Amino acid sequence: MNALKKINFSKNLVELFTINLKKLDSYLPKLLMYLSEKEKIQADKFQFEHLKSSYVASHGLLRILIGNYLSCSPSQVEYTHNEFQKPLCKNNQNLYFNMSHSHEYACYAFSFGHEVGVDIEFMDSTIGIDDLLPLITTQEELLIFNTFNKKDKSYLFYKTWTIKEAFVKALGFGLSCPLSNIDTTILPRKKFEVVRYNTIRKKEIDKEWTFSSIDLIPDYLGAVAVKKNNSYINMRSLDSLDFSKLS
């Protein structure tokens, strides 16, 4: 895509892109052409048109971004999958990527040579957080959560949820890993990070991982996790990009 500046590989850099998928509505026919036959079949399974449109937009743009890294057409991008069905780039398996989508926004993370995971969530004030907390927190975290007021509890719920999701996505485990097995630092104003996962503890995690919150978008919160210490996270919004010249 000519509108997007060429992206270069760097072992110390994680590129993070956010976009309102509504910006791509008028380009959906072109984006659909980029998808594989398998992806097109998946898109047709959605009963509601807005869900199909979001799928086509988010997966079509993913192909554009990967193609930009690899200097190839989006339709030439090929995927393989790990045992938990996490997609990997078949064209160049040193290029690690991950995507997250919530409501109108999608977020993409790219890392060269290091596993990466990203999660973004719309902060819905109507959901019952107290009912969901036992599903995503350890017993120790739950005790801390119960000391917060409603506003802080809601914010930290999404902060905890997204960093754990990003971590397990980077590990490649997906939904097979219960989030309640992961401990984090969740106190306000502290550096936010994972400190324990099963037999992996803080010392090892500190040596191998970088975590960062994503708060570029009003009413959304997210996190990115990369399996490399002291990585630099470069966050960029694609909302103002001119998509009239799709490659």
N, C-alpha and C positions, 0 to 999 in steps of 0.2 A: 504494500500500500504506500503510494508516494507521499501521502500526508504524514506518515510516521517515520521519524528519523531512524536511520539504521542503528540497530542495537548490536553492541559488541560483547563478546564473551569476556568475563572477568571472574576469576575464582573467588574474589573477595566481595563480589557485589551480588545482591539480590534485587532484581527489578520487579516492582510492584505496580500494577496498572488497575485503575478503577474506571468504571463507565456506567452511565445510566443507559440501559439497553433500549429505552425508548428512542434514543438518538439514532438507532439503527433500523427503525421500523420501515423507512422508505427503501432500504437496501436489502430487505429480506430475500427477494428473488435471487439476487446475486450471491448472497451468503449461503442460500440453500444449495446452489450449484457447487459450492466448495465441499459440501459434506460427502462422506462416503455413503455407499448404499445402505450400510448397516445403520448409520446415523439418520438417514432419511426415513428408514422404516421406524426407528425409534421416535422420530419427530411426529410421524403420522399416528402414533399410538395415543397421543394426548387428546383428550376429549374436548378440552377448552382451547379456543384459538389463541388466547393470550399466553397460555403455557407453551403451546407449540412455537409461537413467535419468540418467546424468551429462550427456548432451547436452540432454535435455529440461529438466533443472534449471538448467543454466548458461545456456542460451539463453532460457528463460522468465524467469529473474531479470534477465538483461540487458534484456529488454523492460520489466520493472517499473521498473528504475532509469532507463532512458531516458524512460519515461512519466512518472516522477516529475519529471524535469527539465522536460519539455514540458507538464506538466499534461494528459496525455491517457491514454487506456486503453492498457495494454500491447499489446493486439491491434491498435491503430491505428498503432503504430510501423511505419514502412516503411523499407526499406534500398535503397540503390543501391551500386554497387561501382566501384572504380577499375580500371585496366587489369590490375592484378595480383590482382584479386578481393578487395581489402581492403574490408570493409563500411563504408559511410558512412550517416549519418542523413539520409534523404530529407526528413523533416519539417522539419529545421532543420540545414543543412549547416555552420553555425558551431559545432555541438556535435560535438566529436571524441571518439571513444571507442575503447577496445581491451579485449580480454578474453584471458585465458590460463587454461589448465586443466591440472592435473597431479595424477594419482592422485585423492585425495578433495577437493582444494581448487581453487577458482576465484578469480581476481583480476580486478578491473575498474578501469579508469582512465578518467577523464573530464576534458576540458579545453575551455574555451570559446574558440574562435578560434585554437587552436594544435594542430598535429599531436601525437599522443601514442601511445606504444607501451608495452606492459607484458609481462613474461614472468615466470612462476613455475615452479620445477622442484622435484620431490621429490629430495632428495639420496640417491641410491641408492649405497650403499657397495659393492655387488657388481659394478658395471659396470667394464669395463676402460678406465680413463681414458687411459692411455698410447696406446691405439689410437685414441681419439677426438680427442686433442689436435691432431693435424695438420689435422683438419677445421675446427677453430674458431679456431686461433691463427695469427698471422704467424710467420715464421721467428725474428724477434727475440723475440717472446713465448715461443716454444717453448724457446729457450735459457734464458730466465729460469725457466720452469716446471721445467726439469730441475735447478735448484739447490734446490728445495724438498723437504722431507720428505713422506712419503705423506699425512699428515693435512692439511698446508697445501696440498698440490697438489690434493687433492680439493675442499677448500673454494674455492680460487681457480679451479678448473675451472668450478664452478657459477656463481661470481660473474662470470667472464669470459663464459661462455655466455649467461647471462641478460641482461647489459647489452647485449651485441651483438644478441641477439634483440629486445630492447625497442627498440633504435635502428633496426634495419631495419624493424620493424613500424611505428614512427612515420614512417619515410620512405615507407612504403606498398609496399615492395618484396617483402616476404614471403620465400619460399624462393628467389626468383630471385637473391638477393644472397649470395655466399659470405661466411661469417663470417671466413674467413681473409684477407679484404681490409681488415679493420678493425683498427686498433691501439688498445689501451687502456693505461691505467696499471694494472698488476696487482700491484704490490708491496704487501705487507701494510701497513696503517696509513696508506697514502697516500689522498688523495682519489681515489675511483674514478670514472673517466670515459673516454669515447671521445676520442682525441686526433687520429686521422686516419682518413679514409675516402676512398680514391682521391684526387681532387683537393681534397677538403675537408680542411683541416688545423687544427691546434689553435687558432690565432688566430680563425678563423671559427667553429669549434665552440664555443669559449668565449663568443663574442658571442651565439650563437643558441640554445644548448641547456642544459637542466638535467637532471642524472642523479641518481638516488637508488636505493640498495639497499633491498630489502624483506626484513626478517628478523623479521616478526611471528609466524611460525608455526614451532614446533619441527620440525626435519628438512626444512624447505623453505627455499629461497632464491630471491629474485627481484630484479627491477630495473624501474624506470620511466624513460622518456625522454620529454621534452617539448621541442618546438621553440620555446622561449622562455627566455631567460636569467633567472636569479634567480626562477624560479617557486617557489611554496610548495606542498609536497606534504603533503596532509592524509590520513593513513592511518587507516582505520576498519575494525574487524572487525564483521561482521554475525552472528556465531555466536550471540550472546545475544538476537537480535531475535525478537519474537513474530510468527510467520508465519501465525497463525490468521486474520488479517483481510486476506487478499489482495484487492486492488482488482479 
